[in-house]
Amino acid sequence: MKKKLIVALATTLILANGATAALADSGSDSGKSDKSSSEESNRENFGLTDAQKAAFKAEREAYKSQREAIREAFKASMENARETFKTAREAATTDEARKAAEVAYKDEVAIAVQVKTDALKALGSKPEKPALTAEQLAAIEKYRQAMITFRAEAVAFRGKIEALRAAYKEALKALGEGPVRPEAPEFNR
């Protein structure tokens, strides 16, 4: 019984010292000093800078205003074509004049659609959000790797704690119930 107790206590002490050493080692490399003293872990490195955001916003607003101008010009052309057609149809006295007004209207609509299509092609596609810089991508990757390492250390630490608990329980079992206190004798008074 004493041999089991000694083995259990020795195991507990070894595991406790190993966990303490692991805590001391992981405490120095935990990245806390890097986080406080380094700009690389700054959260701004994980997203667009203010300058990138402002440039993207300006491009997007310019695109929207140009697209709106194209839409307004098309709308005005279509309105003008309708008014011209309406006036020509009302002025027409023969079937040939009405058909000529209708053909002229269809031609104006086709021209307006073609002009709008060409203008939209010339405008190009909608501006895309700018890509992250190489430094930003490197900072994100560094953070991701640090989190992977942290999670692995946390799992190892939890394993050591469980081993300590198991060793402690075994040590308590090896001790047994302990000495039993004798009952006091009863005295007659």
C-alpha positions in Angstrom: 0.0 0.0 0.0 2.8 2.4 0.9 4.5 1.5 -2.4 1.4 2.5 -4.4 1.1 5.7 -2.4 4.7 6.7 -3.1 4.3 5.9 -6.9 1.1 7.9 -7.1 2.6 10.9 -5.3 5.7 10.7 -7.4 3.6 10.6 -10.6 1.6 13.6 -9.3 4.7 15.6 -8.6 6.3 14.8 -11.9 3.2 15.7 -13.8 2.7 18.9 -11.7 6.3 19.9 -12.5 5.9 19.2 -16.2 2.7 21.2 -16.3 4.4 24.1 -14.4 7.3 24.0 -16.9 4.9 23.9 -19.8 3.0 26.8 -18.4 6.2 28.8 -17.9 7.3 28.0 -21.4 4.0 28.7 -23.1 3.6 31.9 -21.0 6.8 33.4 -22.4 5.9 32.5 -26.0 2.2 33.2 -25.7 2.4 36.3 -28.0 1.3 38.7 -25.3 4.5 40.7 -25.6 4.3 40.6 -29.4 0.7 41.9 -29.3 1.5 44.8 -27.0 4.7 45.9 -28.7 4.2 45.0 -32.4 2.1 46.8 -34.9 1.8 43.5 -37.0 -0.9 42.2 -34.7 -2.9 45.5 -35.0 -6.4 44.7 -36.2 -6.1 47.2 -39.0 -3.7 44.8 -40.7 -6.6 42.4 -41.0 -8.8 44.7 -43.2 -8.7 47.5 -45.7 -6.9 50.7 -44.7 -8.8 53.9 -44.5 -7.2 55.1 -47.7 -8.3 51.9 -49.5 -11.8 52.3 -48.2 -12.0 55.9 -49.3 -10.6 55.1 -52.8 -13.1 52.3 -53.2 -16.0 54.5 -52.1 -15.0 57.2 -54.5 -14.7 54.7 -57.4 -18.1 53.2 -56.5 -19.8 56.7 -56.2 -18.3 57.7 -59.6 -19.5 54.5 -61.2 -23.0 55.0 -59.8 -23.2 58.6 -60.9 -22.0 57.7 -64.5 -24.5 54.8 -64.7 -27.2 57.1 -63.5 -26.3 59.7 -66.1 -26.5 57.0 -68.8 -29.9 55.9 -67.5 -31.2 59.5 -67.4 -29.9 60.1 -71.0 -31.6 57.0 -72.2 -34.8 57.9 -70.4 -34.7 61.4 -72.1 -34.0 59.9 -75.5 -37.0 57.5 -75.1 -39.2 60.4 -73.9 -38.1 62.5 -76.9 -38.8 59.6 -79.3 -42.3 59.1 -77.8 -43.1 62.8 -78.1 -41.8 62.9 -81.7 -43.8 59.8 -82.6 -46.9 61.2 -80.9 -46.6 64.6 -82.8 -45.9 62.8 -86.1 -48.8 60.5 -85.7 -51.2 63.3 -84.9 -49.9 65.2 -87.9 -50.1 62.2 -90.2 -53.2 62.2 -92.5 -52.4 59.1 -94.5 -51.5 55.5 -93.6 -48.1 55.9 -95.2 -47.3 58.9 -93.0 -48.4 57.0 -89.9 -46.3 54.0 -90.9 -43.3 56.3 -91.6 -43.8 57.9 -88.1 -43.9 54.4 -86.6 -40.7 53.3 -88.5 -39.0 56.6 -87.4 -40.0 55.9 -83.8 -38.7 52.3 -83.9 -35.4 53.6 -85.4 -35.0 56.2 -82.7 -35.7 53.5 -80.0 -33.1 51.2 -81.6 -30.6 54.0 -81.7 -31.2 55.0 -78.1 -30.9 51.3 -77.0 -27.6 51.0 -78.9 -26.2 54.2 -77.5 -27.1 53.1 -74.0 -25.6 49.6 -74.5 -22.4 51.2 -75.9 -22.2 53.6 -73.0 -22.6 50.8 -70.5 -19.9 48.8 -72.2 -17.6 51.8 -72.2 -18.3 52.4 -68.5 -17.1 48.9 -67.7 -18.0 46.6 -64.8 -18.8 47.7 -61.3 -15.7 48.5 -59.2 -14.6 45.6 -57.0 -13.5 45.8 -53.5 -9.7 46.2 -53.4 -7.6 43.1 -52.5 -5.6 43.0 -49.3 -2.0 43.9 -49.5 0.8 41.4 -49.1 1.5 42.7 -45.6 -2.1 42.4 -44.6 -2.3 38.8 -45.9 1.0 38.0 -44.1 -0.4 39.4 -40.9 -3.6 37.3 -41.3 -1.6 34.2 -41.9 0.7 34.9 -39.0 -2.4 35.3 -36.7 -4.0 32.1 -38.1 -0.8 30.1 -37.4 -0.6 31.6 -33.9 -4.2 30.5 -33.2 -3.4 27.0 -34.5 -0.5 26.8 -32.1 -2.5 28.2 -29.2 -5.3 25.6 -29.7 -2.7 22.8 -29.8 -1.1 24.0 -26.6 -4.5 24.4 -25.0 -5.4 20.8 -25.9 -2.1 19.5 -24.5 -2.6 21.6 -21.3 -6.0 20.1 -20.8 -4.6 16.7 -21.2 -2.0 17.4 -18.6 -4.6 18.7 -16.2 -6.7 15.5 -16.7 -3.6 13.4 -16.1 -3.0 15.3 -12.8 -6.6 14.8 -11.8 -6.4 11.1 -12.5 -3.1 10.8 -10.6 -4.6 12.7 -7.7 -7.6 10.4 -7.6 -5.4 7.3 -7.7 -3.2 8.8 -4.9 -6.4 9.3 -2.8 -7.5 5.8 -3.5 -4.1 4.5 -2.5 -4.3 6.3 0.8 -7.4 4.5 1.7 -10.0 5.9 4.1 -7.4 7.1 6.6 -7.3 6.5 10.3 -10.6 6.1 12.1 -11.1 8.2 15.2 -11.8 6.1 18.2 -15.1 6.7 19.9 -14.9 8.3 23.3 -16.0 6.1 26.2 -19.2 6.9 27.8 -19.0 7.8 31.5 -21.8 7.5 33.9 -22.5 10.5 35.8 
